[in-house]
Amino acid sequence: MSFKFLLHMNPTRIIHPDFEKFLQLKDQECIDLFIDLRNYVLELYPNANELVYHTHALTAVFSISEKLSDAFCMIPIYTKHMNLGFNKGTILDDSKQLLQGTGKLIRHIHILNIKTYRNSDVENLLKSAIDLAISDMKKPSKIIGTTISKIKK
């Protein structure tokens, strides 16, 4: 099965070409996991704007606006692993203690396989993060449900 086919197999939203170029450099297992996790986030909140970056990690950030400050989660892909990050993870109710990290706000779940995130506990965290982002938003966004590349060409 080709990479191009996998990228467009039941996509919730097409992957931005700037991001796709770097994603192709990852192992197939990582690519498949990223696509499924991305689709999962977008299934839970289809109106999310996706901001894509390539800095120290290849990262897809999901926001209720076009602003990074209104983001509710992110998927950074590193050399050998990926995380599901929560921008305001320290504020979320994490009674199942799924979140890791020591930052002031950001927490993450280390993604090992589909079972790591396709479960009710992570779904509840994502929904709480979305609700928090919506309640914290200062000004409604005019951009809804699109992907915005922040990758320098």
N, C-alpha and C positions, 0 to 999 in steps of 0.2 A: 504494500500500500504506500503510495507516494505521500510526501510531506504536504504538497499542495492539496491533495485529496483530504487528508486529515484536517487541515485548517478549515476546510469548508464543509466538513461532515457535520450536519446538524448545528451550524453555527448560530449562536444567539445574536451575534453581530460579527461582521467580517473583521479580521485582524488588520490593523493599519500597516501598510507596506513598509514604513520606516521601522516599525517594531518587528515585523515578520523577517526582515533582512537579518536581524541579530538573533532572533529566535531560532532560525534555521541552523545556527552554529551550535545549538545545544544538542544533547543526546535525545534520541527519539522518545525515550521514557519520560524525560523531563518535559519535552514538547507536549506529549499526550496529557500529562498531568496538569500542565499549565492550562491547556485548552479546556479541559474539563472543569478545573477550578474557576477559571474565568467565566465559563458558561454558567456555572452554579451561582456565582455572585450576580451575574446579569439576569438570571432567572428570578432571583429573589428581589431585585430592584432594576427592572428593565430601563427605567428613566435615568439611570446613572450615566454621568459623563465619565469617560475613561481618558485619563491623561497618561500618555506613555513617555517614559524617560529611558535614557541609557547613560548612566553615570557609573558609579561603582558597582551597580547591578542593573540588569534589564528589568524595568519596573512598570507595571500597570497599576495606576492609582484610580480608585473609583470614588467619585464625588457627586454630591447633589447639585453642584454648580460647575462652572468652568474653573473654579479656584481650588488650589491645593488645600487651602485652609478649610474648605468645606468637605474634605474627603472623609470617608468613613472606613475604608480599608484599602489595602494595597497588596500586590503580589510581586515581591522582589525575587528575581531569579539570579542566584549567585553561580559560581563556577560548579559547585558540586551539590547544591541544594536550593530549595525555595521555601519561602514562608508565606503565611497569610497574616499580614500585619493589620493591626487596628490602631488607627491614628490617635484615638482617645481611649486606649485600652485600659489605662489605670482608673478611668471613671466608670467603666462598664462593670456590671455585676457578673463576676466570674466565679460563681459558687462552685463550679466543677473544677476550678483551678487549671484551666487549659492554657492560659496565657503565660508566656515566658518573657523575660526581659527586665532591664533595670533602668530604663529611661524614665524621664519625668512624665511622659504621656503614652508613648508608643509601646505596645506589647504585641507579641506574635505567637503563632502556632507553627511549629516546624512541620512542614508537609512531607510525609513519608509515602503515602499512598492515598487512594480515594477514600478509604475508611477514616482517614485522619480528619476529613472535613465534611463528608456527606453523612452527617448525623444530626440529630435534633439539638444537641448541645451547641454545636458550631452554628447551626441555623439560628438558634436563639440569640447567640452573640452577634451575628451579622445583623439580625433584625433590630436588636438593641442599638447597635452602632449606627444604623440607618436612622432610626428614630431620634437618636441623640444629635446626629448631624442636621437633621431637619429642624429640630427644636432650637439649635444653636445658630442656624443660618440668619444672617443679618438682613440680606436683601435677596429676594427671589431671582433665580437665574432665568435668563432669556434663552439659554442653550440647554436643551434637554436631549438625553439619549444619543450622544455623539462621541466620537473618539477624536481627541486632540493630541497631535504629536508635539512633544517638546524636545524631540531628538534633533540635535544639530547635524546638519548635512554636510 
